[in-house]
Amino acid sequence: MRKLPSQLLKGSLEGALLQILAGQESYPYEIHQALVTAGFGEIAAGTIYPLLLKLERSGQIQGEKRDSPNGGPPRKYYHLLPAGLAALADFKADWAQLEAAMHQLGGR
């Protein structure tokens, strides 16, 4: 599988994080693994944390520290808030519009 170009990845990563959290609450390592499994390639941890902080500050997600089930350090679990669900719906609509426009160009 090809590595996604960084500019394309940068523009879609927030939507991907919201989509992951729409399915279930998660902590950053699980989010990273979900992105890799979905085909986003290796994403630096330094990329995910600032986006989570940005989404949290904007009121789209909320984080909560909990003890690790394995006895390790506490983990911060994130879940989607109503504003995040609305932002995800907007992202999906924008993505569908972009996909339709690209499809139109492909028909030429």
N, CA, C and O atoms as a GROMACS GRO file, in nm:
protein
  432
    1MET      N    1   0.083  -0.118   0.000
    1MET     CA    2   0.000   0.000   0.000
    1MET      C    3   0.088   0.125   0.000
    1MET      O    4   0.188   0.131   0.072
    2ARG      N    5   0.051   0.222  -0.081
    2ARG     CA    6   0.125   0.348  -0.090
    2ARG      C    7   0.110   0.430   0.038
    2ARG      O    8   0.008   0.424   0.106
    3LYS      N    9   0.213   0.505   0.067
    3LYS     CA   10   0.205   0.599   0.179
    3LYS      C   11   0.126   0.721   0.132
    3LYS      O   12   0.149   0.773   0.023
    4LEU      N   13   0.031   0.765   0.215
    4LEU     CA   14  -0.050   0.882   0.181
    4LEU      C   15   0.036   1.007   0.184
    4LEU      O   16   0.118   1.025   0.274
    5PRO      N   17   0.018   1.096   0.085
    5PRO     CA   18   0.092   1.223   0.087
    5PRO      C   19   0.057   1.303   0.213
    5PRO      O   20  -0.058   1.306   0.255
    6SER      N   21   0.157   1.367   0.272
    6SER     CA   22   0.137   1.435   0.400
    6SER      C   23   0.030   1.544   0.393
    6SER      O   24  -0.044   1.562   0.489
    7GLN      N   25   0.021   1.616   0.283
    7GLN     CA   26  -0.080   1.723   0.273
    7GLN      C   27  -0.221   1.664   0.270
    7GLN      O   28  -0.312   1.720   0.331
    8LEU      N   29  -0.239   1.554   0.201
    8LEU     CA   30  -0.370   1.489   0.197
    8LEU      C   31  -0.405   1.433   0.335
    8LEU      O   32  -0.518   1.443   0.380
    9LEU      N   33  -0.306   1.375   0.399
    9LEU     CA   34  -0.326   1.320   0.533
    9LEU      C   35  -0.360   1.430   0.632
    9LEU      O   36  -0.451   1.415   0.714
   10LYS      N   37  -0.288   1.541   0.625
   10LYS     CA   38  -0.310   1.653   0.716
   10LYS      C   39  -0.454   1.704   0.708
   10LYS      O   40  -0.514   1.738   0.810
   11GLY      N   41  -0.508   1.708   0.589
   11GLY     CA   42  -0.643   1.759   0.572
   11GLY      C   43  -0.752   1.664   0.614
   11GLY      O   44  -0.867   1.706   0.632
   12SER      N   45  -0.720   1.539   0.632
   12SER     CA   46  -0.824   1.441   0.664
   12SER      C   47  -0.811   1.378   0.802
   12SER      O   48  -0.901   1.306   0.846
   13LEU      N   49  -0.703   1.404   0.871
   13LEU     CA   50  -0.677   1.337   0.998
   13LEU      C   51  -0.776   1.374   1.108
   13LEU      O   52  -0.816   1.288   1.186
   14GLU      N   53  -0.816   1.501   1.115
   14GLU     CA   54  -0.915   1.539   1.217
   14GLU      C   55  -1.045   1.463   1.198
   14GLU      O   56  -1.103   1.413   1.294
   15GLY      N   57  -1.090   1.454   1.074
   15GLY     CA   58  -1.212   1.378   1.044
   15GLY      C   59  -1.196   1.232   1.080
   15GLY      O   60  -1.289   1.169   1.130
   16ALA      N   61  -1.078   1.177   1.055
   16ALA     CA   62  -1.052   1.037   1.089
   16ALA      C   63  -1.057   1.015   1.240
   16ALA      O   64  -1.112   0.916   1.287
   17LEU      N   65  -1.000   1.108   1.316
   17LEU     CA   66  -1.004   1.096   1.462
   17LEU      C   67  -1.147   1.101   1.513
   17LEU      O   68  -1.186   1.023   1.600
   18LEU      N   69  -1.225   1.193   1.458
   18LEU     CA   70  -1.366   1.202   1.499
   18LEU      C   71  -1.441   1.074   1.464
   18LEU      O   72  -1.525   1.028   1.541
   19GLN      N   73  -1.410   1.017   1.346
   19GLN     CA   74  -1.477   0.893   1.305
   19GLN      C   75  -1.443   0.778   1.399
   19GLN      O   76  -1.530   0.699   1.435
   20ILE      N   77  -1.319   0.770   1.439
   20ILE     CA   78  -1.278   0.664   1.533
   20ILE      C   79  -1.354   0.680   1.665
   20ILE      O   80  -1.405   0.583   1.721
   21LEU      N   81  -1.359   0.804   1.715
   21LEU     CA   82  -1.424   0.829   1.844
   21LEU      C   83  -1.575   0.819   1.836
   21LEU      O   84  -1.642   0.802   1.938
   22ALA      N   85  -1.630   0.830   1.717
   22ALA     CA   86  -1.775   0.811   1.700
   22ALA      C   87  -1.812   0.665   1.723
   22ALA      O   88  -1.924   0.635   1.766
   23GLY      N   89  -1.718   0.575   1.695
   23GLY     CA   90  -1.743   0.432   1.714
   23GLY      C   91  -1.730   0.388   1.859
   23GLY      O   92  -1.809   0.307   1.907
   24GLN      N   93  -1.632   0.443   1.927
   24GLN     CA   94  -1.610   0.409   2.068
   24GLN      C   95  -1.506   0.502   2.127
   24GLN      O   96  -1.424   0.559   2.056
   25GLU      N   97  -1.511   0.517   2.260
   25GLU     CA   98  -1.408   0.598   2.323
   25GLU      C   99  -1.275   0.524   2.310
   25GLU      O  100  -1.271   0.401   2.302
   26SER      N  101  -1.168   0.600   2.308
   26SER     CA  102  -1.036   0.543   2.283
   26SER      C  103  -0.929   0.626   2.349
   26SER      O  104  -0.951   0.743   2.382
   27TYR      N  105  -0.812   0.566   2.367
   27TYR     CA  106  -0.695   0.640   2.413
   27TYR      C  107  -0.597   0.649   2.295
   27TYR      O  108  -0.610   0.572   2.200
   28PRO      N  109  -0.501   0.740   2.301
   28PRO     CA  110  -0.419   0.769   2.183
   28PRO      C  111  -0.354   0.648   2.116
   28PRO      O  112  -0.351   0.642   1.993
   29TYR      N  113  -0.303   0.552   2.192
   29TYR     CA  114  -0.241   0.436   2.127
   29TYR      C  115  -0.343   0.357   2.045
   29TYR      O  116  -0.313   0.313   1.934
   30GLU      N  117  -0.464   0.340   2.098
   30GLU     CA  118  -0.570   0.270   2.023
   30GLU      C  119  -0.607   0.348   1.898
   30GLU      O  120  -0.631   0.289   1.792
   31ILE      N  121  -0.612   0.480   1.910
   31ILE     CA  122  -0.643   0.564   1.794
   31ILE      C  123  -0.536   0.546   1.688
   31ILE      O  124  -0.568   0.530   1.570
   32HIS      N  125  -0.412   0.549   1.728
   32HIS     CA  126  -0.300   0.528   1.636
   32HIS      C  127  -0.313   0.393   1.566
   32HIS      O  128  -0.298   0.384   1.444
   33GLN      N  129  -0.340   0.290   1.642
   33GLN     CA  130  -0.354   0.156   1.584
   33GLN      C  131  -0.471   0.149   1.485
   33GLN      O  132  -0.460   0.085   1.381
   34ALA      N  133  -0.582   0.215   1.517
   34ALA     CA  134  -0.697   0.216   1.427
   34ALA      C  135  -0.661   0.284   1.295
   34ALA      O  136  -0.703   0.239   1.188
   35LEU      N  137  -0.583   0.392   1.302
   35LEU     CA  138  -0.540   0.462   1.180
   35LEU      C  139  -0.450   0.373   1.095
   35LEU      O  140  -0.466   0.365   0.974
   36VAL      N  141  -0.355   0.306   1.160
   36VAL     CA  142  -0.263   0.217   1.087
   36VAL      C  143  -0.342   0.103   1.023
   36VAL      O  144  -0.321   0.072   0.906
   37THR      N  145  -0.431   0.041   1.099
   37THR     CA  146  -0.511  -0.071   1.048
   37THR      C  147  -0.598  -0.029   0.931
   37THR      O  148  -0.620  -0.106   0.838
   38ALA      N  149  -0.649   0.095   0.936
   38ALA     CA  150  -0.737   0.144   0.830
   38ALA      C  151  -0.660   0.180   0.702
   38ALA      O  152  -0.721   0.203   0.598
   39GLY      N  153  -0.527   0.185   0.711
   39GLY     CA  154  -0.448   0.214   0.592
   39GLY      C  155  -0.390   0.354   0.585
   39GLY      O  156  -0.343   0.396   0.479
   40PHE      N  157  -0.392   0.427   0.695
   40PHE     CA  158  -0.335   0.561   0.697
   40PHE      C  159  -0.183   0.558   0.702
   40PHE      O  160  -0.119   0.661   0.684
   41GLY      N  161  -0.124   0.442   0.726
   41GLY     CA  162   0.021   0.432   0.737
   41GLY      C  163   0.066   0.470   0.877
   41GLY      O  164  -0.016   0.491   0.967
   42GLU      N  165   0.197   0.480   0.894
   42GLU     CA  166   0.252   0.516   1.024
   42GLU      C  167   0.230   0.664   1.049
   42GLU      O  168   0.275   0.748   0.971
   43ILE      N  169   0.163   0.695   1.156
   43ILE     CA  170   0.138   0.832   1.197
   43ILE      C  171   0.220   0.858   1.323
   43ILE      O  172   0.211   0.782   1.419
   44ALA      N  173   0.299   0.962   1.323
   44ALA     CA  174   0.380   0.994   1.440
   44ALA      C  175   0.289   1.031   1.557
   44ALA      O  176   0.190   1.102   1.540
   45ALA      N  177   0.325   0.983   1.674
   45ALA     CA  178   0.246   1.015   1.794
   45ALA      C  179   0.241   1.166   1.814
   45ALA      O  180   0.141   1.219   1.864
   46GLY      N  181   0.346   1.235   1.775
   46GLY     CA  182   0.350   1.380   1.785
   46GLY      C  183   0.250   1.449   1.695
   46GLY      O  184   0.229   1.570   1.706
   47THR      N  185   0.187   1.374   1.606
   47THR     CA  186   0.083   1.428   1.519
   47THR      C  187  -0.053   1.414   1.584
   47THR      O  188  -0.137   1.504   1.574
   48ILE      N  189  -0.076   1.303   1.649
   48ILE     CA  190  -0.207   1.273   1.706
   48ILE      C  191  -0.238   1.359   1.830
   48ILE      O  192  -0.347   1.413   1.842
   49TYR      N  193  -0.142   1.370   1.920
   49TYR     CA  194  -0.167   1.442   2.045
   49TYR      C  195  -0.209   1.587   2.025
   49TYR      O  196  -0.306   1.631   2.087
   50PRO      N  197  -0.141   1.664   1.939
   50PRO     CA  198  -0.186   1.803   1.919
   50PRO      C  199  -0.326   1.812   1.859
   50PRO      O  200  -0.402   1.903   1.892
   51LEU      N  201  -0.362   1.719   1.771
   51LEU     CA  202  -0.496   1.719   1.714
   51LEU      C  203  -0.601   1.687   1.820
   51LEU      O  204  -0.708   1.748   1.823
   52LEU      N  205  -0.572   1.592   1.907
   52LEU     CA  206  -0.664   1.560   2.016
   52LEU      C  207  -0.683   1.681   2.107
   52LEU      O  208  -0.794   1.711   2.150
   53LEU      N  209  -0.574   1.749   2.138
   53LEU     CA  210  -0.581   1.868   2.222
   53LEU      C  211  -0.664   1.977   2.154
   53LEU      O  212  -0.746   2.043   2.218
   54LYS      N  213  -0.644   1.996   2.024
   54LYS     CA  214  -0.720   2.096   1.948
   54LYS      C  215  -0.870   2.062   1.950
   54LYS      O  216  -0.953   2.150   1.971
   55LEU      N  217  -0.902   1.936   1.926
   55LEU     CA  218  -1.042   1.893   1.926
   55LEU      C  219  -1.104   1.907   2.065
   55LEU      O  220  -1.222   1.940   2.079
   56GLU      N  221  -1.024   1.881   2.168
   56GLU     CA  222  -1.074   1.894   2.305
   56GLU      C  223  -1.098   2.041   2.339
   56GLU      O  224  -1.201   2.075   2.398
   57ARG      N  225  -1.005   2.128   2.302
   57ARG     CA  226  -1.020   2.271   2.331
   57ARG      C  227  -1.139   2.331   2.257
   57ARG      O  228  -1.202   2.426   2.306
   58SER      N  229  -1.171   2.276   2.140
   58SER     CA  230  -1.283   2.329   2.062
   58SER      C  231  -1.417   2.268   2.105
   58SER      O  232  -1.522   2.302   2.048
   59GLY      N  233  -1.414   2.180   2.205
   59GLY     CA  234  -1.538   2.123   2.259
   59GLY      C  235  -1.597   2.012   2.175
   59GLY      O  236  -1.716   1.980   2.189
   60GLN      N  237  -1.516   1.952   2.087
   60GLN     CA  238  -1.566   1.843   2.003
   60GLN      C  239  -1.546   1.705   2.067
   60GLN      O  240  -1.622   1.612   2.041
   61ILE      N  241  -1.444   1.694   2.149
   61ILE     CA  242  -1.419   1.569   2.223
   61ILE      C  243  -1.389   1.605   2.368
   61ILE      O  244  -1.362   1.720   2.401
   62GLN      N  245  -1.395   1.503   2.453
   62GLN     CA  246  -1.360   1.522   2.594
   62GLN      C  247  -1.272   1.406   2.636
   62GLN      O  248  -1.297   1.290   2.601
   63GLY      N  249  -1.169   1.438   2.713
   63GLY     CA  250  -1.079   1.335   2.762
   63GLY      C  251  -1.096   1.315   2.911
   63GLY      O  252  -1.130   1.407   2.985
   64GLU      N  253  -1.071   1.192   2.954
   64GLU     CA  254  -1.082   1.158   3.095
   64GLU      C  255  -0.971   1.059   3.130
   64GLU      O  256  -0.958   0.954   3.067
   65LYS      N  257  -0.892   1.094   3.231
   65LYS     CA  258  -0.784   1.004   3.274
   65LYS      C  259  -0.841   0.891   3.357
   65LYS      O  260  -0.927   0.912   3.444
   66ARG      N  261  -0.792   0.771   3.328
   66ARG     CA  262  -0.833   0.652   3.404
   66ARG      C  263  -0.711   0.564   3.428
   66ARG      O  264  -0.612   0.570   3.355
   67ASP      N  265  -0.720   0.484   3.532
   67ASP     CA  266  -0.614   0.388   3.559
   67ASP      C  267  -0.607   0.288   3.445
   67ASP      O  268  -0.708   0.250   3.387
   68SER      N  269  -0.486   0.246   3.414
   68SER     CA  270  -0.465   0.145   3.312
   68SER      C  271  -0.509   0.010   3.365
   68SER      O  272  -0.482  -0.023   3.480
   69PRO      N  273  -0.579  -0.070   3.282
   69PRO     CA  274  -0.621  -0.202   3.331
   69PRO      C  275  -0.504  -0.296   3.357
   69PRO      O  276  -0.519  -0.395   3.428
   70ASN      N  277  -0.386  -0.265   3.300
   70ASN     CA  278  -0.268  -0.350   3.318
   70ASN      C  279  -0.178  -0.304   3.431
   70ASN      O  280  -0.070  -0.360   3.451
   71GLY      N  281  -0.221  -0.204   3.506
   71GLY     CA  282  -0.141  -0.156   3.617
   71GLY      C  283  -0.036  -0.055   3.576
   71GLY      O  284   0.044  -0.014   3.660
   72GLY      N  285  -0.033  -0.013   3.451
   72GLY     CA  286   0.063   0.087   3.404
   72GLY      C  287   0.017   0.227   3.440
   72GLY      O  288  -0.071   0.245   3.525
   73PRO      N  289   0.077   0.325   3.375
   73PRO     CA  290   0.036   0.463   3.404
   73PRO      C  291  -0.106   0.490   3.358
   73PRO      O  292  -0.157   0.420   3.270
   74PRO      N  293  -0.172   0.590   3.416
   74PRO     CA  294  -0.309   0.622   3.373
   74PRO      C  295  -0.314   0.656   3.224
   74PRO      O  296  -0.216   0.706   3.168
   75ARG      N  297  -0.427   0.630   3.162
   75ARG     CA  298  -0.450   0.660   3.020
   75ARG      C  299  -0.558   0.766   3.010
   75ARG      O  300  -0.649   0.772   3.093
   76LYS      N  301  -0.547   0.848   2.909
   76LYS     CA  302  -0.652   0.947   2.884
   76LYS      C  303  -0.740   0.893   2.772
   76LYS      O  304  -0.696   0.878   2.658
   77TYR      N  305  -0.864   0.865   2.807
   77TYR     CA  306  -0.962   0.816   2.710
   77TYR      C  307  -1.042   0.935   2.658
   77TYR      O  308  -1.082   1.023   2.735
   78TYR      N  309  -1.066   0.936   2.529
   78TYR     CA  310  -1.141   1.044   2.466
   78TYR      C  311  -1.274   0.991   2.413
   78TYR      O  312  -1.283   0.876   2.368
   79HIS      N  313  -1.376   1.076   2.420
   79HIS     CA  314  -1.504   1.042   2.360
   79HIS      C  315  -1.560   1.164   2.289
   79HIS      O  316  -1.523   1.278   2.318
   80LEU      N  317  -1.649   1.138   2.196
   80LEU     CA  318  -1.708   1.241   2.112
   80LEU      C  319  -1.818   1.316   2.187
   80LEU      O  320  -1.897   1.256   2.259
   81LEU      N  321  -1.823   1.446   2.170
   81LEU     CA  322  -1.929   1.531   2.223
   81LEU      C  323  -2.022   1.571   2.108
   81LEU      O  324  -1.986   1.551   1.992
   82PRO      N  325  -2.139   1.627   2.137
   82PRO     CA  326  -2.231   1.666   2.029
   82PRO      C  327  -2.167   1.756   1.922
   82PRO      O  328  -2.196   1.740   1.803
   83ALA      N  329  -2.082   1.850   1.963
   83ALA     CA  330  -2.015   1.936   1.865
   83ALA      C  331  -1.922   1.855   1.774
   83ALA      O  332  -1.905   1.888   1.657
   84GLY      N  333  -1.862   1.750   1.828
   84GLY     CA  334  -1.776   1.663   1.748
   84GLY      C  335  -1.857   1.581   1.649
   84GLY      O  336  -1.814   1.558   1.536
   85LEU      N  337  -1.974   1.538   1.691
   85LEU     CA  338  -2.063   1.464   1.601
   85LEU      C  339  -2.107   1.553   1.486
   85LEU      O  340  -2.114   1.509   1.371
   86ALA      N  341  -2.137   1.680   1.515
   86ALA     CA  342  -2.175   1.776   1.410
   86ALA      C  343  -2.057   1.803   1.317
   86ALA      O  344  -2.075   1.810   1.196
   87ALA      N  345  -1.937   1.817   1.374
   87ALA     CA  346  -1.818   1.840   1.292
   87ALA      C  347  -1.790   1.720   1.203
   87ALA      O  348  -1.747   1.736   1.088
   88LEU      N  349  -1.813   1.600   1.254
   88LEU     CA  350  -1.794   1.479   1.174
   88LEU      C  351  -1.893   1.475   1.058
   88LEU      O  352  -1.857   1.438   0.947
   89ALA      N  353  -2.018   1.512   1.083
   89ALA     CA  354  -2.118   1.517   0.976
   89ALA      C  355  -2.077   1.617   0.869
   89ALA      O  356  -2.092   1.590   0.750
   90ASP      N  357  -2.026   1.733   0.911
   90ASP     CA  358  -1.978   1.833   0.815
   90ASP      C  359  -1.861   1.779   0.734
   90ASP      O  360  -1.855   1.797   0.612
   91PHE      N  361  -1.768   1.713   0.802
   91PHE     CA  362  -1.651   1.656   0.734
   91PHE      C  363  -1.694   1.554   0.629
   91PHE      O  364  -1.644   1.554   0.517
   92LYS      N  365  -1.787   1.467   0.665
   92LYS     CA  366  -1.835   1.365   0.571
   92LYS      C  367  -1.905   1.429   0.451
   92LYS      O  368  -1.889   1.382   0.338
   93ALA      N  369  -1.981   1.535   0.474
   93ALA     CA  370  -2.048   1.605   0.364
   93ALA      C  371  -1.945   1.669   0.272
   93ALA      O  372  -1.956   1.662   0.149
   94ASP      N  373  -1.843   1.733   0.331
   94ASP     CA  374  -1.736   1.793   0.251
   94ASP      C  375  -1.661   1.687   0.171
   94ASP      O  376  -1.629   1.707   0.054
   95TRP      N  377  -1.634   1.574   0.235
   95TRP     CA  378  -1.563   1.465   0.169
   95TRP      C  379  -1.645   1.411   0.051
   95TRP      O  380  -1.591   1.386  -0.056
   96ALA      N  381  -1.775   1.394   0.072
   96ALA     CA  382  -1.862   1.345  -0.036
   96ALA      C  383  -1.865   1.443  -0.152
   96ALA      O  384  -1.866   1.401  -0.268
   97GLN      N  385  -1.867   1.572  -0.122
   97GLN     CA  386  -1.865   1.674  -0.228
   97GLN      C  387  -1.734   1.668  -0.306
   97GLN      O  388  -1.734   1.676  -0.429
   98LEU      N  389  -1.622   1.655  -0.236
   98LEU     CA  390  -1.492   1.645  -0.301
   98LEU      C  391  -1.483   1.518  -0.386
   98LEU      O  392  -1.433   1.521  -0.498
   99GLU      N  393  -1.531   1.407  -0.330
   99GLU     CA  394  -1.529   1.281  -0.404
   99GLU      C  395  -1.613   1.291  -0.531
   99GLU      O  396  -1.572   1.242  -0.636
  100ALA      N  397  -1.730   1.354  -0.523
  100ALA     CA  398  -1.816   1.371  -0.640
  100ALA      C  399  -1.748   1.459  -0.745
  100ALA      O  400  -1.754   1.430  -0.864
  101ALA      N  401  -1.682   1.566  -0.700
  101ALA     CA  402  -1.612   1.654  -0.792
  101ALA      C  403  -1.498   1.580  -0.863
  101ALA      O  404  -1.478   1.596  -0.983
  102MET      N  405  -1.425   1.499  -0.789
  102MET     CA  406  -1.316   1.420  -0.850
  102MET      C  407  -1.371   1.320  -0.948
  102MET      O  408  -1.312   1.296  -1.054
  103HIS      N  409  -1.484   1.260  -0.914
  103HIS     CA  410  -1.548   1.163  -1.004
  103HIS      C  411  -1.588   1.233  -1.136
  103HIS      O  412  -1.570   1.178  -1.244
  104GLN      N  413  -1.642   1.354  -1.124
  104GLN     CA  414  -1.680   1.432  -1.242
  104GLN      C  415  -1.560   1.458  -1.332
  104GLN      O  416  -1.569   1.447  -1.454
  105LEU      N  417  -1.448   1.491  -1.270
  105LEU     CA  418  -1.327   1.514  -1.348
  105LEU      C  419  -1.278   1.388  -1.415
  105LEU      O  420  -1.224   1.392  -1.526
  106GLY      N  421  -1.297   1.275  -1.349
  106GLY     CA  422  -1.253   1.147  -1.404
  106GLY      C  423  -1.336   1.106  -1.524
  106GLY      O  424  -1.291   1.024  -1.605
  107GLY      N  425  -1.455   1.159  -1.538
  107GLY     CA  426  -1.542   1.124  -1.650
  107GLY      C  427  -1.512   1.201  -1.776
  107GLY      O  428  -1.578   1.179  -1.878
  108ARG      N  429  -1.416   1.289  -1.772
  108ARG     CA  430  -1.383   1.372  -1.889
  108ARG      C  431  -1.296   1.298  -1.985
  108ARG      O  432  -1.259   1.353  -2.089
   0.00000   0.00000   0.00000
